[in-house]
């Protein structure tokens, strides 16, 4: 049994602060080792897109993430008329989840889920990305792998202000954070309209991965 092993072992290692808080009582000798980029290439060149490409990636198990995120995008476009003409919303996910965004009246560019190589190629095509989290134990205990993957390819990211993201992302320094729809809207507009901010975030996030 996992809990028995955790209690009897000499030391317990967690991959996120949330897991440490939830299960640290199982062993007095424990610590957190955050995920890192094992190999890091030089900062890639900027994507040369006519309009900023804002992207989100998710496997089929993230249906409810997609539902919440589609509503956030819909709210942002309602609050900022004309914003939809200023960027391209790009999704790499299943057809079922992509339809959730269309049901909200959102114009999307849909790339079907594929191999990890296809996933990396999709990320490299973006000017910025988004990562949303449900408020449940599974989501909150996950690592910040999405941030690491995006930052390693020079893509700034807007993340839900919870889970591991809130520990590794410093708002307006190496990424953007949101909790409320209003915070999401402000950050999304900034990512779309402020190329200098995108440049700053991508450079700082990539530099952080080195350290």
C-alpha positions in Angstrom: 0.0 0.0 0.0 1.3 3.4 -0.9 0.6 5.1 2.4 2.3 2.3 4.3 5.4 2.6 2.1 5.3 6.4 2.6 5.3 6.0 6.4 8.1 3.4 6.5 10.5 4.9 4.0 13.6 7.0 5.0 12.4 10.0 3.1 9.4 11.1 1.1 9.7 13.3 -2.1 6.8 15.3 -3.5 6.5 16.9 -6.9 4.3 19.8 -5.8 3.7 21.9 -2.7 0.0 20.8 -2.7 1.0 17.2 -2.4 3.4 18.0 0.4 0.6 19.8 2.4 -1.9 16.9 1.8 0.4 14.0 2.5 3.4 15.4 4.4 2.0 14.0 7.7 2.8 10.5 6.5 6.5 11.0 7.0 8.4 13.6 9.1 11.3 13.5 6.6 9.9 14.9 3.4 10.6 17.6 0.9 9.4 19.0 -2.5 11.5 18.6 -5.7 9.8 20.7 -8.3 9.9 19.6 -12.0 12.7 21.1 -14.1 13.6 21.3 -17.8 16.1 18.4 -18.2 17.5 19.7 -21.4 17.0 23.3 -22.6 17.7 24.6 -26.1 18.5 28.3 -26.8 15.5 30.7 -26.8 13.7 30.1 -30.1 13.0 33.0 -32.5 9.6 34.7 -32.2 6.8 33.2 -34.3 6.1 35.5 -37.3 2.3 35.7 -37.2 0.1 38.4 -38.6 -2.1 38.2 -35.6 -1.0 36.9 -32.1 -1.9 33.2 -31.8 -3.2 32.4 -28.3 -3.3 28.6 -27.7 -4.6 26.0 -25.3 -3.8 22.3 -25.4 -5.7 19.5 -23.6 -6.3 15.7 -23.9 -9.9 14.3 -23.8 -9.9 14.1 -20.0 -10.0 17.9 -19.7 -13.6 18.5 -20.9 -14.6 20.5 -17.8 -11.4 22.6 -18.1 -12.4 23.4 -21.7 -16.0 24.2 -20.6 -14.8 26.8 -18.1 -12.1 28.2 -20.4 -14.5 28.6 -23.2 -16.8 30.6 -20.9 -13.8 32.8 -19.9 -12.9 33.5 -23.5 -16.6 34.2 -24.3 -16.8 36.7 -21.4 -13.6 38.4 -22.5 -14.9 38.9 -26.0 -18.2 40.2 -24.8 -16.5 42.7 -22.5 -14.1 43.8 -25.2 -16.0 44.2 -28.5 -13.7 43.8 -31.5 -11.0 41.8 -29.6 -11.8 38.7 -31.6 -10.4 40.4 -34.7 -7.1 41.0 -32.9 -5.9 37.4 -32.3 -6.4 33.8 -33.4 -7.6 31.3 -30.8 -5.8 28.0 -31.4 -6.7 24.7 -29.8 -5.0 21.4 -29.9 -7.5 19.0 -28.4 -10.3 16.5 -29.2 -13.2 17.4 -31.5 -15.6 17.1 -28.6 -13.8 19.7 -26.5 -13.3 22.0 -29.6 -17.0 21.9 -30.1 -17.5 23.4 -26.6 -15.6 26.5 -27.7 -17.7 26.7 -30.9 -20.9 26.4 -28.8 -19.8 29.6 -27.1 -19.7 31.3 -30.4 -15.9 31.4 -30.5 -14.0 31.2 -33.8 -11.2 28.7 -33.3 -8.4 27.1 -35.3 -8.5 23.4 -34.3 -5.6 21.0 -34.4 -6.5 17.4 -33.4 -4.6 15.8 -30.6 -1.5 14.0 -31.8 2.0 12.9 -30.9 4.3 14.7 -28.5 6.3 16.0 -31.5 3.1 17.4 -33.0 2.3 18.9 -29.6 5.7 20.7 -29.5 5.3 21.9 -33.1 1.9 23.4 -32.1 3.4 25.2 -29.1 6.2 26.6 -31.2 3.5 28.1 -33.5 2.0 30.2 -30.7 2.6 33.7 -29.4 1.1 32.9 -26.0 -0.6 30.1 -24.2 -3.2 29.5 -21.5 -3.3 26.9 -18.7 -6.5 26.4 -16.7 -7.0 24.4 -13.5 -10.0 22.9 -11.8 -10.2 23.3 -8.1 -9.9 19.7 -7.2 -7.1 17.7 -5.5 -6.0 16.0 -8.7 -5.6 19.3 -10.6 -4.1 21.2 -7.7 -1.6 18.5 -7.0 -0.2 18.4 -10.6 3.2 19.9 -11.4 3.8 23.0 -13.5 4.8 20.9 -16.5 2.6 23.0 -18.9 4.5 26.1 -17.9 7.9 24.4 -18.4 6.9 23.1 -21.8 5.7 26.4 -23.0 8.6 28.4 -21.6 11.2 26.1 -23.0 9.8 27.0 -26.5 9.7 30.7 -25.8 6.0 31.0 -25.4 4.6 33.2 -22.5 1.7 31.7 -20.6 -1.4 32.8 -18.7 -2.1 30.4 -15.9 -4.8 29.9 -13.3 -3.6 31.3 -10.0 -3.7 28.0 -8.1 -1.9 24.7 -7.8 1.8 24.6 -8.6 1.5 27.6 -11.0 1.1 30.0 -8.1 4.5 29.0 -6.7 6.6 29.1 -9.9 4.9 32.0 -11.9 5.5 35.5 -10.8 2.8 37.7 -12.2 4.1 40.1 -14.9 7.6 38.7 -14.4 7.8 35.2 -15.9 4.1 34.7 -16.7 0.6 35.9 -16.0 -1.8 34.6 -13.4 -5.6 34.9 -13.1 -8.3 33.7 -10.7 -11.4 35.7 -11.6 -12.9 36.3 -15.0 -11.9 40.0 -14.7 -8.2 39.0 -14.1 -8.4 36.7 -17.1 -9.8 39.4 -19.3 -7.1 41.9 -18.3 -4.3 39.5 -18.8 -5.6 38.2 -22.1 -6.0 41.7 -23.5 -2.4 42.5 -22.4 -1.0 39.3 -24.1 -2.8 40.2 -27.3 -2.0 43.9 -27.5 1.3 44.3 -25.8 4.1 42.7 -27.8 6.7 44.1 -25.4 5.1 42.3 -22.5 5.1 39.0 -24.4 8.8 39.5 -25.2 9.6 40.2 -21.6 7.7 37.2 -20.3 9.2 34.8 -22.8 12.8 35.9 -22.1 12.3 35.8 -18.3 10.6 32.5 -18.2 13.2 30.9 -20.4 15.9 32.4 -18.2 14.2 31.0 -15.1 14.3 27.5 -16.5 18.1 27.8 -16.8 18.4 28.5 -13.1 
